[in-house]
Amino acid sequence: MDRTTEEQRLYTAELDVALAAAEEAGRMLRARFGDTWRIGVKGEDGDVVTELDLAAERIVLGRLREAFPEDRVWSEEAGLLAGAADRTWLVDPLDGSNNVAIGLPTYAVGIGLCVAGAPVLGVVHEPHTGATWHAVRGGGVYGHGERLGGGRTGGGGEVSVPAAGPVPATGPVPAAETLPPDTPMPASAPRLVVAWTQGHSVRKDDVLAEALRVALERRTRRVLALWAPLLGWSMLARGTIDGFVGYCAEAVDFPPGALLALEAGCEFRTLEGGPFRIGFTGPDTTRCFVAARPGVLDRLVALTREAVGAAVA
């Protein structure tokens, strides 16, 4: 039995529970979407928490604690629930609370499991469409009962790739489909649609965050700031967008979504092109990344590296 098959079998029970929990929470969220409920503010940045966040969290935590009472759980609203430190469940019961608060049906439920700090399981459920996307480390990513295209490029949640080369001189960018795979690209990607996320800790006057956002807006076709990064991850895994750039991303929802992209064949680098490890530990500054499939990644890294250089010069 190869490692991939063994790992998939190893986490069969965990996947079944995570899928059931996410979909039960999703049914509740969709049924109550549009109802009248209380909205509170948390943190200095004005992020919101609603009754729906808490109701969905109770559903997910109830299932996880019943099935795996010895495991540690880190949930968006409840915080850290004690348990075995080598197995940590990550729960975002309502990713997109700000959207729901204004009546925008753009939200998701995310559940992940990390073992020894690395993601081994990720589930993203989209209540409004009913779609569920899931991955187990080494086993690919699935949705609608089918495996999505692509495959992972590394093991243990870490993708080690060489840093991108020097940024070529700017100029007209030929159509991507006419280029050989290894053709150097200028730091511009006008045909690409890219998702963007930044953590709640990022201040509005953060110079680097502004430089990255401006560079992406000016030099890609469209930047999606969804207020629900888990949706961006499912879109990247499916290939409906081209890349994802994150700056100080939130720890709880990052590994479950990132694992979907990794298992769909995407690679990860730091903003300056170095190797990047998917995880939830450490400060937010360790979760600054570029994610895309190999044919796109160098173009986005060239862009982010140039933006970082300009911001710190």
Wavefront OBJ file of the C-alpha trace (Angstrom):
o trace
v 0.000 0.000 0.000
v 1.521 3.363 -1.006
v 1.663 6.343 1.341
v -1.149 8.183 -0.445
v -3.615 5.303 -0.083
v -2.543 4.665 3.501
v -2.972 8.324 4.462
v -6.408 8.519 2.871
v -7.539 5.469 4.822
v -5.930 6.811 7.984
v -8.182 9.891 7.966
v -11.403 8.347 6.656
v -13.259 8.779 9.950
v -12.033 12.361 10.353
v -13.132 13.263 6.844
v -16.588 11.755 7.334
v -17.126 13.733 10.546
v -15.790 16.984 9.047
v -18.012 16.659 5.975
v -21.090 15.947 8.058
v -20.356 18.829 10.434
v -19.712 21.366 7.670
v -22.823 20.397 5.737
v -25.084 20.393 8.803
v -23.820 23.848 9.725
v -24.290 24.933 6.129
v -27.909 23.826 6.033
v -28.601 25.865 9.141
v -26.824 28.915 7.726
v -28.712 28.790 4.459
v -32.064 28.270 6.204
v -31.495 31.297 8.441
v -29.862 33.549 5.865
v -31.930 36.699 5.601
v -33.479 36.291 9.053
v -33.127 38.964 11.688
v -30.357 38.238 14.203
v -27.951 40.090 16.445
v -24.654 41.393 15.075
v -21.720 42.232 17.335
v -18.319 43.798 16.736
v -15.089 42.095 17.757
v -11.568 43.470 17.736
v -10.271 46.924 16.971
v -10.662 46.486 13.211
v -14.458 46.336 13.391
v -14.816 42.693 12.327
v -18.279 41.328 13.066
v -19.680 38.235 14.724
v -23.310 37.217 14.296
v -25.653 34.785 15.964
v -25.151 32.598 12.921
v -21.400 32.341 13.552
v -22.071 31.067 17.045
v -24.872 28.691 16.010
v -22.752 27.171 13.227
v -19.808 26.858 15.600
v -21.908 24.936 18.131
v -22.862 22.432 15.443
v -19.308 21.860 14.249
v -17.706 21.762 17.683
v -20.376 19.396 18.950
v -19.614 16.857 16.244
v -15.838 17.176 16.539
v -15.766 16.960 20.337
v -18.074 13.959 20.327
v -16.048 12.061 17.726
v -12.542 13.124 18.778
v -12.669 14.227 22.420
v -8.887 14.015 22.871
v -8.049 16.382 20.000
v -7.274 20.061 20.340
v -9.615 22.469 18.537
v -8.996 26.064 17.499
v -12.216 27.727 16.430
v -12.807 31.241 15.141
v -15.139 32.338 17.929
v -14.551 29.900 20.802
v -10.774 30.122 20.594
v -8.478 27.276 21.619
v -10.062 24.221 23.244
v -7.514 22.064 25.034
v -6.508 18.666 23.725
v -3.622 16.689 22.259
v -1.248 19.238 20.742
v -0.144 17.011 17.857
v -3.682 16.976 16.392
v -5.407 20.327 15.988
v -8.757 20.929 14.319
v -9.212 24.372 12.767
v -12.781 25.646 12.469
v -14.164 28.705 10.735
v -17.898 28.169 11.158
v -18.854 31.161 9.025
v -16.167 32.558 6.773
v -17.683 35.726 5.369
v -19.544 37.083 8.391
v -19.235 40.638 7.066
v -20.890 39.560 3.827
v -23.757 37.853 5.621
v -24.228 40.903 7.835
v -25.006 43.031 4.762
v -27.114 40.367 3.053
v -24.476 39.169 0.583
v -24.687 35.369 0.095
v -20.926 34.901 -0.191
v -19.764 32.751 2.697
v -18.455 29.288 3.580
v -17.838 26.810 6.368
v -14.258 25.621 6.754
v -12.839 22.718 8.767
v -9.273 21.458 8.750
v -7.093 19.040 10.655
v -3.390 19.614 11.187
v -1.070 16.912 12.506
v 2.337 17.972 13.791
v 1.566 21.455 12.458
v 0.909 20.419 8.842
v -2.550 20.184 7.217
v -3.736 16.658 6.494
v -7.425 17.337 5.835
v -9.439 20.265 4.557
v -13.168 20.762 3.975
v -14.812 23.840 2.475
v -18.605 23.889 2.220
v -20.489 26.615 0.360
v -23.993 26.738 1.873
v -25.585 28.926 -0.768
v -24.664 26.579 -3.642
v -24.562 23.369 -1.626
v -21.113 22.545 -2.995
v -18.511 20.870 -0.787
v -14.809 20.606 -1.602
v -12.459 18.395 0.374
v -8.925 17.055 0.364
v -6.781 14.635 2.332
v -3.036 15.049 2.119
v -1.633 13.159 -0.854
v -5.067 12.141 -2.140
v -6.117 15.018 -4.384
v -9.093 17.329 -4.031
v -12.714 16.371 -4.610
v -15.998 18.138 -5.270
v -19.372 17.078 -6.633
v -18.251 13.465 -6.174
v -15.360 13.814 -8.606
v -11.631 14.361 -8.303
v -10.456 17.700 -9.643
v -7.546 17.873 -12.050
v -3.914 18.246 -11.070
v -2.007 16.779 -8.173
v 0.305 17.817 -5.418
v 3.943 18.631 -6.014
v 5.443 18.074 -2.571
v 4.936 16.321 0.734
v 4.169 17.198 4.310
v 2.401 20.449 3.463
v 5.620 22.072 2.252
v 6.479 22.922 -1.333
v 10.147 23.638 -1.844
v 10.817 25.380 -5.133
v 13.623 27.654 -6.289
v 13.019 31.364 -6.020
v 11.858 33.023 -9.207
v 14.524 34.640 -11.356
v 15.146 38.348 -11.919
v 12.212 40.414 -13.118
v 12.584 40.898 -16.877
v 12.176 44.318 -18.407
v 8.566 45.421 -18.656
v 6.823 45.543 -21.990
v 3.870 44.094 -23.880
v 2.778 40.742 -22.486
v 1.959 38.144 -25.150
v -1.106 35.967 -24.748
v -0.278 33.289 -22.184
v -1.527 30.435 -24.351
v 1.081 31.219 -27.056
v 4.078 30.950 -24.704
v 6.220 27.891 -23.961
v 5.933 26.890 -20.291
v 9.358 28.224 -19.254
v 9.222 31.572 -21.054
v 10.274 34.395 -18.665
v 7.450 36.807 -18.032
v 7.607 40.493 -17.084
v 6.201 41.577 -13.747
v 2.770 42.023 -15.231
v -0.113 39.612 -15.664
v -2.985 41.415 -17.406
v -4.867 38.244 -18.259
v -4.985 36.847 -14.729
v -7.751 36.870 -12.122
v -6.284 36.756 -8.622
v -7.789 36.479 -5.141
v -6.436 38.650 -2.324
v -6.670 38.208 1.432
v -5.186 40.020 4.385
v -5.468 39.293 8.087
v -7.404 41.315 10.628
v -4.139 42.463 12.177
v -3.168 44.468 9.081
v -3.541 48.200 9.663
v -5.119 50.444 7.061
v -1.865 52.386 6.755
v 0.298 49.284 6.199
v 2.674 50.335 3.412
v 3.437 46.851 2.119
v -0.205 45.758 2.037
v -1.077 48.881 0.055
v 1.824 48.315 -2.355
v 0.729 44.751 -3.008
v -2.916 45.665 -3.534
v -2.059 48.501 -5.905
v 0.325 46.315 -7.907
v -2.277 43.585 -8.257
v -5.069 46.004 -9.204
v -2.952 47.715 -11.830
v -1.303 44.688 -13.364
v -3.821 41.861 -13.352
v -7.218 41.673 -15.005
v -9.191 41.447 -11.765
v -8.538 41.153 -8.046
v -11.127 39.384 -5.907
v -11.332 40.542 -2.303
v -14.185 38.301 -1.241
v -14.171 38.808 2.552
v -14.379 34.998 2.569
v -10.975 33.562 1.630
v -12.179 29.968 1.765
v -14.201 30.677 -1.370
v -11.053 31.923 -3.053
v -9.299 28.662 -2.218
v -12.068 26.535 -3.687
v -12.023 28.673 -6.834
v -8.256 28.320 -7.167
v -8.483 24.547 -6.685
v -11.133 24.335 -9.416
v -9.129 26.545 -11.758
v -11.762 29.275 -12.029
v -9.208 31.865 -10.879
v -5.494 31.957 -11.607
v -3.796 32.723 -8.301
v -4.073 33.790 -4.686
v -1.957 36.359 -2.852
v -2.116 36.637 0.923
v -0.661 39.082 3.407
v -0.628 38.106 7.090
v -3.461 35.651 6.459
v -5.661 34.445 9.296
v -4.427 31.207 10.864
v -7.745 29.401 11.347
v -9.058 29.326 7.795
v -5.728 29.266 5.940
v -4.632 25.584 6.152
v -8.006 23.997 5.228
v -8.333 26.133 2.107
v -4.675 26.043 1.144
v -4.666 22.242 1.247
v -7.355 22.198 -1.459
v -5.145 24.269 -3.739
v -2.038 22.235 -2.930
v -3.800 18.973 -3.725
v -5.121 20.443 -6.987
v -1.564 21.035 -8.182
v -0.879 24.575 -7.020
v 2.454 25.628 -5.561
v 3.227 28.148 -2.834
v 5.992 30.698 -2.407
v 6.706 33.648 -0.204
v 6.056 37.113 -1.614
v 9.728 37.297 -2.570
v 9.824 33.867 -4.201
v 11.235 31.647 -1.462
v 9.884 28.298 -0.253
v 6.711 28.505 1.799
v 5.234 26.147 4.380
v 1.485 25.907 4.974
v 0.649 26.035 8.670
v -1.231 27.810 11.437
v 1.457 28.407 14.059
v 3.631 31.475 14.402
v 2.868 35.157 13.846
v 0.627 36.374 11.035
v 3.695 37.626 9.181
v 4.635 34.013 8.437
v 1.500 33.677 6.313
v 2.388 35.978 3.430
v 2.269 33.959 0.244
v 1.650 33.575 -3.456
v -0.219 30.476 -4.656
v -0.826 29.401 -8.244
v -0.231 26.591 -10.680
v 3.319 26.327 -12.032
v 2.555 28.051 -15.339
v 1.331 31.177 -13.550
v 3.334 31.251 -10.336
v 6.501 32.930 -11.648
v 4.483 35.783 -13.151
v 2.755 36.532 -9.847
v 5.946 36.172 -7.811
v 7.719 38.601 -10.131
v 4.932 41.082 -9.463
v 4.863 40.640 -5.666
v 8.629 40.687 -5.365
v 8.775 43.976 -7.229
v 6.046 45.437 -5.001
v 7.867 44.322 -1.848
v 11.123 45.826 -3.114
v 9.469 49.149 -3.871
v 7.711 49.258 -0.487
v 10.845 48.646 1.585
v 13.221 50.737 -0.527
l 1 2 3 4 5 6 7 8 9 10 11 12 13 14 15 16 17 18 19 20 21 22 23 24 25 26 27 28 29 30 31 32 33 34 35 36 37 38 39 40 41 42 43 44 45 46 47 48 49 50 51 52 53 54 55 56 57 58 59 60 61 62 63 64 65 66 67 68 69 70 71 72 73 74 75 76 77 78 79 80 81 82 83 84 85 86 87 88 89 90 91 92 93 94 95 96 97 98 99 100 101 102 103 104 105 106 107 108 109 110 111 112 113 114 115 116 117 118 119 120 121 122 123 124 125 126 127 128 129 130 131 132 133 134 135 136 137 138 139 140 141 142 143 144 145 146 147 148 149 150 151 152 153 154 155 156 157 158 159 160 161 162 163 164 165 166 167 168 169 170 171 172 173 174 175 176 177 178 179 180 181 182 183 184 185 186 187 188 189 190 191 192 193 194 195 196 197 198 199 200 201 202 203 204 205 206 207 208 209 210 211 212 213 214 215 216 217 218 219 220 221 222 223 224 225 226 227 228 229 230 231 232 233 234 235 236 237 238 239 240 241 242 243 244 245 246 247 248 249 250 251 252 253 254 255 256 257 258 259 260 261 262 263 264 265 266 267 268 269 270 271 272 273 274 275 276 277 278 279 280 281 282 283 284 285 286 287 288 289 290 291 292 293 294 295 296 297 298 299 300 301 302 303 304 305 306 307 308 309 310 311 312 313
